[in-house]
Amino acid sequence: MKHRRYLKSNHRMLYHNLLTSCRFDDYFVGVEEKAQTLFEQTIKSLAKQEQITEKLKAENMMLWI
């Protein structure tokens, strides 16, 4: 909903094109997939940076947290 309001306020041409072509669902599915991919990459990067592994999780739960 926030992204839709953002498009309506700041990218009116894209908003109206999506609205008139009935492609809102496709567009927002793509946005959701990109966000999920970015989230997963960020989590993996942070885990690697902090040297967090499944072995650490099994051996020392408090340190893992």
PDB file as gemmi writes it, atoms N, CA and C in Angstrom:
CRYST1    1.000    1.000    1.000  90.00  90.00  90.00 P 1                      
ATOM      1  N   MET A   1       0.825  -1.193   0.000  1.00  0.00           N  
ATOM      2  CA  MET A   1       0.000   0.000   0.000  1.00  0.00           C  
ATOM      3  C   MET A   1       0.872   1.260   0.000  1.00  0.00           C  
ATOM      4  N   LYS A   2       1.970   1.219   0.778  1.00  0.00           N  
ATOM      5  CA  LYS A   2       2.848   2.386   0.820  1.00  0.00           C  
ATOM      6  C   LYS A   2       3.474   2.636  -0.544  1.00  0.00           C  
ATOM      7  N   HIS A   3       3.882   1.566  -1.199  1.00  0.00           N  
ATOM      8  CA  HIS A   3       4.514   1.727  -2.504  1.00  0.00           C  
ATOM      9  C   HIS A   3       3.502   2.258  -3.521  1.00  0.00           C  
ATOM     10  N   ARG A   4       2.282   1.789  -3.416  1.00  0.00           N  
ATOM     11  CA  ARG A   4       1.233   2.280  -4.320  1.00  0.00           C  
ATOM     12  C   ARG A   4       1.005   3.775  -4.103  1.00  0.00           C  
ATOM     13  N   ARG A   5       0.942   4.204  -2.842  1.00  0.00           N  
ATOM     14  CA  ARG A   5       0.793   5.634  -2.556  1.00  0.00           C  
ATOM     15  C   ARG A   5       1.999   6.427  -3.060  1.00  0.00           C  
ATOM     16  N   TYR A   6       3.183   5.835  -2.911  1.00  0.00           N  
ATOM     17  CA  TYR A   6       4.403   6.479  -3.408  1.00  0.00           C  
ATOM     18  C   TYR A   6       4.331   6.673  -4.919  1.00  0.00           C  
ATOM     19  N   LEU A   7       3.933   5.634  -5.628  1.00  0.00           N  
ATOM     20  CA  LEU A   7       3.816   5.745  -7.080  1.00  0.00           C  
ATOM     21  C   LEU A   7       2.783   6.798  -7.459  1.00  0.00           C  
ATOM     22  N   LYS A   8       1.654   6.786  -6.767  1.00  0.00           N  
ATOM     23  CA  LYS A   8       0.592   7.735  -7.075  1.00  0.00           C  
ATOM     24  C   LYS A   8       1.050   9.175  -6.851  1.00  0.00           C  
ATOM     25  N   SER A   9       1.846   9.395  -5.820  1.00  0.00           N  
ATOM     26  CA  SER A   9       2.304  10.746  -5.493  1.00  0.00           C  
ATOM     27  C   SER A   9       3.492  11.196  -6.337  1.00  0.00           C  
ATOM     28  N   ASN A  10       4.431  10.284  -6.584  1.00  0.00           N  
ATOM     29  CA  ASN A  10       5.708  10.683  -7.181  1.00  0.00           C  
ATOM     30  C   ASN A  10       5.945  10.217  -8.611  1.00  0.00           C  
ATOM     31  N   HIS A  11       5.255   9.197  -9.029  1.00  0.00           N  
ATOM     32  CA  HIS A  11       5.432   8.659 -10.388  1.00  0.00           C  
ATOM     33  C   HIS A  11       4.055   8.447 -11.012  1.00  0.00           C  
ATOM     34  N   ARG A  12       3.393   9.533 -11.245  1.00  0.00           N  
ATOM     35  CA  ARG A  12       1.999   9.477 -11.701  1.00  0.00           C  
ATOM     36  C   ARG A  12       1.833   8.771 -13.044  1.00  0.00           C  
ATOM     37  N   MET A  13       2.781   8.968 -13.928  1.00  0.00           N  
ATOM     38  CA  MET A  13       2.672   8.348 -15.256  1.00  0.00           C  
ATOM     39  C   MET A  13       2.731   6.821 -15.135  1.00  0.00           C  
ATOM     40  N   LEU A  14       3.698   6.322 -14.384  1.00  0.00           N  
ATOM     41  CA  LEU A  14       3.801   4.875 -14.175  1.00  0.00           C  
ATOM     42  C   LEU A  14       2.564   4.349 -13.473  1.00  0.00           C  
ATOM     43  N   TYR A  15       2.105   5.066 -12.466  1.00  0.00           N  
ATOM     44  CA  TYR A  15       0.906   4.654 -11.721  1.00  0.00           C  
ATOM     45  C   TYR A  15      -0.290   4.535 -12.668  1.00  0.00           C  
ATOM     46  N   HIS A  16      -0.516   5.526 -13.479  1.00  0.00           N  
ATOM     47  CA  HIS A  16      -1.660   5.489 -14.388  1.00  0.00           C  
ATOM     48  C   HIS A  16      -1.484   4.429 -15.474  1.00  0.00           C  
ATOM     49  N   ASN A  17      -0.260   4.226 -15.941  1.00  0.00           N  
ATOM     50  CA  ASN A  17      -0.027   3.161 -16.925  1.00  0.00           C  
ATOM     51  C   ASN A  17      -0.330   1.791 -16.330  1.00  0.00           C  
ATOM     52  N   LEU A  18       0.109   1.557 -15.114  1.00  0.00           N  
ATOM     53  CA  LEU A  18      -0.184   0.282 -14.459  1.00  0.00           C  
ATOM     54  C   LEU A  18      -1.677   0.134 -14.204  1.00  0.00           C  
ATOM     55  N   LEU A  19      -2.309   1.217 -13.814  1.00  0.00           N  
ATOM     56  CA  LEU A  19      -3.737   1.197 -13.516  1.00  0.00           C  
ATOM     57  C   LEU A  19      -4.560   0.906 -14.764  1.00  0.00           C  
ATOM     58  N   THR A  20      -4.233   1.558 -15.851  1.00  0.00           N  
ATOM     59  CA  THR A  20      -5.028   1.378 -17.071  1.00  0.00           C  
ATOM     60  C   THR A  20      -4.741   0.047 -17.768  1.00  0.00           C  
ATOM     61  N   SER A  21      -3.556  -0.505 -17.557  1.00  0.00           N  
ATOM     62  CA  SER A  21      -3.236  -1.778 -18.209  1.00  0.00           C  
ATOM     63  C   SER A  21      -3.515  -2.980 -17.308  1.00  0.00           C  
ATOM     64  N   CYS A  22      -4.031  -2.732 -16.104  1.00  0.00           N  
ATOM     65  CA  CYS A  22      -4.368  -3.807 -15.143  1.00  0.00           C  
ATOM     66  C   CYS A  22      -3.146  -4.665 -14.816  1.00  0.00           C  
ATOM     67  N   ARG A  23      -1.989  -4.028 -14.669  1.00  0.00           N  
ATOM     68  CA  ARG A  23      -0.763  -4.766 -14.373  1.00  0.00           C  
ATOM     69  C   ARG A  23      -0.242  -4.489 -12.968  1.00  0.00           C  
ATOM     70  N   PHE A  24      -1.073  -3.942 -12.096  1.00  0.00           N  
ATOM     71  CA  PHE A  24      -0.645  -3.661 -10.737  1.00  0.00           C  
ATOM     72  C   PHE A  24      -0.128  -4.916 -10.042  1.00  0.00           C  
ATOM     73  N   ASP A  25      -0.882  -6.001 -10.148  1.00  0.00           N  
ATOM     74  CA  ASP A  25      -0.493  -7.243  -9.471  1.00  0.00           C  
ATOM     75  C   ASP A  25       0.867  -7.730  -9.926  1.00  0.00           C  
ATOM     76  N   ASP A  26       1.084  -7.763 -11.231  1.00  0.00           N  
ATOM     77  CA  ASP A  26       2.376  -8.213 -11.764  1.00  0.00           C  
ATOM     78  C   ASP A  26       3.510  -7.327 -11.279  1.00  0.00           C  
ATOM     79  N   TYR A  27       3.274  -6.034 -11.294  1.00  0.00           N  
ATOM     80  CA  TYR A  27       4.295  -5.086 -10.862  1.00  0.00           C  
ATOM     81  C   TYR A  27       4.651  -5.299  -9.397  1.00  0.00           C  
ATOM     82  N   PHE A  28       3.639  -5.429  -8.556  1.00  0.00           N  
ATOM     83  CA  PHE A  28       3.902  -5.564  -7.127  1.00  0.00           C  
ATOM     84  C   PHE A  28       4.465  -6.931  -6.757  1.00  0.00           C  
ATOM     85  N   VAL A  29       4.163  -7.953  -7.525  1.00  0.00           N  
ATOM     86  CA  VAL A  29       4.798  -9.259  -7.314  1.00  0.00           C  
ATOM     87  C   VAL A  29       6.289  -9.129  -7.601  1.00  0.00           C  
ATOM     88  N   GLY A  30       6.639  -8.430  -8.653  1.00  0.00           N  
ATOM     89  CA  GLY A  30       8.049  -8.203  -8.979  1.00  0.00           C  
ATOM     90  C   GLY A  30       8.757  -7.406  -7.905  1.00  0.00           C  
ATOM     91  N   VAL A  31       8.096  -6.384  -7.388  1.00  0.00           N  
ATOM     92  CA  VAL A  31       8.676  -5.571  -6.313  1.00  0.00           C  
ATOM     93  C   VAL A  31       8.899  -6.433  -5.076  1.00  0.00           C  
ATOM     94  N   GLU A  32       7.927  -7.272  -4.739  1.00  0.00           N  
ATOM     95  CA  GLU A  32       8.043  -8.148  -3.567  1.00  0.00           C  
ATOM     96  C   GLU A  32       9.191  -9.139  -3.739  1.00  0.00           C  
ATOM     97  N   GLU A  33       9.344  -9.704  -4.924  1.00  0.00           N  
ATOM     98  CA  GLU A  33      10.433 -10.649  -5.172  1.00  0.00           C  
ATOM     99  C   GLU A  33      11.796  -9.968  -5.047  1.00  0.00           C  
ATOM    100  N   LYS A  34      11.907  -8.764  -5.577  1.00  0.00           N  
ATOM    101  CA  LYS A  34      13.160  -8.020  -5.462  1.00  0.00           C  
ATOM    102  C   LYS A  34      13.483  -7.703  -4.006  1.00  0.00           C  
ATOM    103  N   ALA A  35      12.466  -7.311  -3.256  1.00  0.00           N  
ATOM    104  CA  ALA A  35      12.670  -6.995  -1.838  1.00  0.00           C  
ATOM    105  C   ALA A  35      13.098  -8.236  -1.065  1.00  0.00           C  
ATOM    106  N   GLN A  36      12.474  -9.372  -1.346  1.00  0.00           N  
ATOM    107  CA  GLN A  36      12.822 -10.621  -0.666  1.00  0.00           C  
ATOM    108  C   GLN A  36      14.252 -11.036  -0.995  1.00  0.00           C  
ATOM    109  N   THR A  37      14.640 -10.920  -2.248  1.00  0.00           N  
ATOM    110  CA  THR A  37      16.002 -11.255  -2.667  1.00  0.00           C  
ATOM    111  C   THR A  37      17.019 -10.349  -1.974  1.00  0.00           C  
ATOM    112  N   LEU A  38      16.739  -9.056  -1.946  1.00  0.00           N  
ATOM    113  CA  LEU A  38      17.630  -8.103  -1.285  1.00  0.00           C  
ATOM    114  C   LEU A  38      17.746  -8.409   0.208  1.00  0.00           C  
ATOM    115  N   PHE A  39      16.628  -8.746   0.845  1.00  0.00           N  
ATOM    116  CA  PHE A  39      16.628  -9.097   2.263  1.00  0.00           C  
ATOM    117  C   PHE A  39      17.505 -10.323   2.519  1.00  0.00           C  
ATOM    118  N   GLU A  40      17.336 -11.358   1.717  1.00  0.00           N  
ATOM    119  CA  GLU A  40      18.119 -12.587   1.887  1.00  0.00           C  
ATOM    120  C   GLU A  40      19.608 -12.329   1.673  1.00  0.00           C  
ATOM    121  N   GLN A  41      19.953 -11.535   0.672  1.00  0.00           N  
ATOM    122  CA  GLN A  41      21.354 -11.204   0.420  1.00  0.00           C  
ATOM    123  C   GLN A  41      21.946 -10.421   1.582  1.00  0.00           C  
ATOM    124  N   THR A  42      21.175  -9.510   2.143  1.00  0.00           N  
ATOM    125  CA  THR A  42      21.641  -8.708   3.277  1.00  0.00           C  
ATOM    126  C   THR A  42      21.886  -9.587   4.492  1.00  0.00           C  
ATOM    127  N   ILE A  43      20.977 -10.501   4.771  1.00  0.00           N  
ATOM    128  CA  ILE A  43      21.126 -11.403   5.911  1.00  0.00           C  
ATOM    129  C   ILE A  43      22.361 -12.282   5.734  1.00  0.00           C  
ATOM    130  N   LYS A  44      22.549 -12.833   4.549  1.00  0.00           N  
ATOM    131  CA  LYS A  44      23.730 -13.665   4.291  1.00  0.00           C  
ATOM    132  C   LYS A  44      25.014 -12.859   4.441  1.00  0.00           C  
ATOM    133  N   SER A  45      25.008 -11.651   3.939  1.00  0.00           N  
ATOM    134  CA  SER A  45      26.185 -10.788   4.033  1.00  0.00           C  
ATOM    135  C   SER A  45      26.514 -10.463   5.490  1.00  0.00           C  
ATOM    136  N   LEU A  46      25.503 -10.124   6.266  1.00  0.00           N  
ATOM    137  CA  LEU A  46      25.727  -9.818   7.680  1.00  0.00           C  
ATOM    138  C   LEU A  46      26.207 -11.048   8.451  1.00  0.00           C  
ATOM    139  N   ALA A  47      25.628 -12.207   8.150  1.00  0.00           N  
ATOM    140  CA  ALA A  47      26.052 -13.439   8.814  1.00  0.00           C  
ATOM    141  C   ALA A  47      27.509 -13.751   8.493  1.00  0.00           C  
ATOM    142  N   LYS A  48      27.896 -13.558   7.244  1.00  0.00           N  
ATOM    143  CA  LYS A  48      29.283 -13.802   6.846  1.00  0.00           C  
ATOM    144  C   LYS A  48      30.215 -12.797   7.515  1.00  0.00           C  
ATOM    145  N   GLN A  49      29.809 -11.550   7.553  1.00  0.00           N  
ATOM    146  CA  GLN A  49      30.615 -10.493   8.153  1.00  0.00           C  
ATOM    147  C   GLN A  49      30.825 -10.735   9.653  1.00  0.00           C  
ATOM    148  N   GLU A  50      29.803 -11.217  10.333  1.00  0.00           N  
ATOM    149  CA  GLU A  50      29.883 -11.463  11.768  1.00  0.00           C  
ATOM    150  C   GLU A  50      30.321 -12.893  12.105  1.00  0.00           C  
ATOM    151  N   GLN A  51      30.617 -13.680  11.078  1.00  0.00           N  
ATOM    152  CA  GLN A  51      31.055 -15.073  11.219  1.00  0.00           C  
ATOM    153  C   GLN A  51      30.039 -15.915  11.997  1.00  0.00           C  
ATOM    154  N   ILE A  52      28.795 -15.770  11.621  1.00  0.00           N  
ATOM    155  CA  ILE A  52      27.719 -16.529  12.240  1.00  0.00           C  
ATOM    156  C   ILE A  52      27.437 -17.741  11.362  1.00  0.00           C  
ATOM    157  N   THR A  53      27.529 -18.932  11.955  1.00  0.00           N  
ATOM    158  CA  THR A  53      27.298 -20.175  11.222  1.00  0.00           C  
ATOM    159  C   THR A  53      26.321 -21.048  11.984  1.00  0.00           C  
ATOM    160  N   GLU A  54      25.877 -22.098  11.332  1.00  0.00           N  
ATOM    161  CA  GLU A  54      24.997 -23.061  11.998  1.00  0.00           C  
ATOM    162  C   GLU A  54      25.749 -23.784  13.115  1.00  0.00           C  
ATOM    163  N   LYS A  55      27.053 -23.962  12.934  1.00  0.00           N  
ATOM    164  CA  LYS A  55      27.871 -24.601  13.970  1.00  0.00           C  
ATOM    165  C   LYS A  55      27.867 -23.739  15.231  1.00  0.00           C  
ATOM    166  N   LEU A  56      28.026 -22.451  15.078  1.00  0.00           N  
ATOM    167  CA  LEU A  56      27.976 -21.535  16.213  1.00  0.00           C  
ATOM    168  C   LEU A  56      26.612 -21.598  16.879  1.00  0.00           C  
ATOM    169  N   LYS A  57      25.576 -21.667  16.096  1.00  0.00           N  
ATOM    170  CA  LYS A  57      24.217 -21.753  16.620  1.00  0.00           C  
ATOM    171  C   LYS A  57      24.033 -23.003  17.460  1.00  0.00           C  
ATOM    172  N   ALA A  58      24.593 -24.125  17.021  1.00  0.00           N  
ATOM    173  CA  ALA A  58      24.472 -25.384  17.748  1.00  0.00           C  
ATOM    174  C   ALA A  58      25.327 -25.411  18.998  1.00  0.00           C  
ATOM    175  N   GLU A  59      26.504 -24.806  18.929  1.00  0.00           N  
ATOM    176  CA  GLU A  59      27.449 -24.890  20.058  1.00  0.00           C  
ATOM    177  C   GLU A  59      27.203 -23.846  21.129  1.00  0.00           C  
ATOM    178  N   ASN A  60      26.874 -22.629  20.741  1.00  0.00           N  
ATOM    179  CA  ASN A  60      26.755 -21.553  21.711  1.00  0.00           C  
ATOM    180  C   ASN A  60      25.565 -20.665  21.337  1.00  0.00           C  
ATOM    181  N   MET A  61      24.396 -21.048  21.831  1.00  0.00           N  
ATOM    182  CA  MET A  61      23.162 -20.369  21.466  1.00  0.00           C  
ATOM    183  C   MET A  61      23.170 -18.882  21.897  1.00  0.00           C  
ATOM    184  N   MET A  62      23.686 -18.583  23.046  1.00  0.00           N  
ATOM    185  CA  MET A  62      23.697 -17.194  23.533  1.00  0.00           C  
ATOM    186  C   MET A  62      24.608 -16.303  22.688  1.00  0.00           C  
ATOM    187  N   LEU A  63      25.740 -16.813  22.274  1.00  0.00           N  
ATOM    188  CA  LEU A  63      26.631 -16.050  21.410  1.00  0.00           C  
ATOM    189  C   LEU A  63      26.000 -15.838  20.043  1.00  0.00           C  
ATOM    190  N   TRP A  64      25.304 -16.858  19.560  1.00  0.00           N  
ATOM    191  CA  TRP A  64      24.625 -16.783  18.273  1.00  0.00           C  
ATOM    192  C   TRP A  64      23.561 -15.682  18.293  1.00  0.00           C  
ATOM    193  N   ILE A  65      22.863 -15.578  19.399  1.00  0.00           N  
ATOM    194  CA  ILE A  65      21.798 -14.572  19.518  1.00  0.00           C  
ATOM    195  C   ILE A  65      22.420 -13.202  19.568  1.00  0.00           C  
TER     196      ILE A  65                                                      
END                                                                             
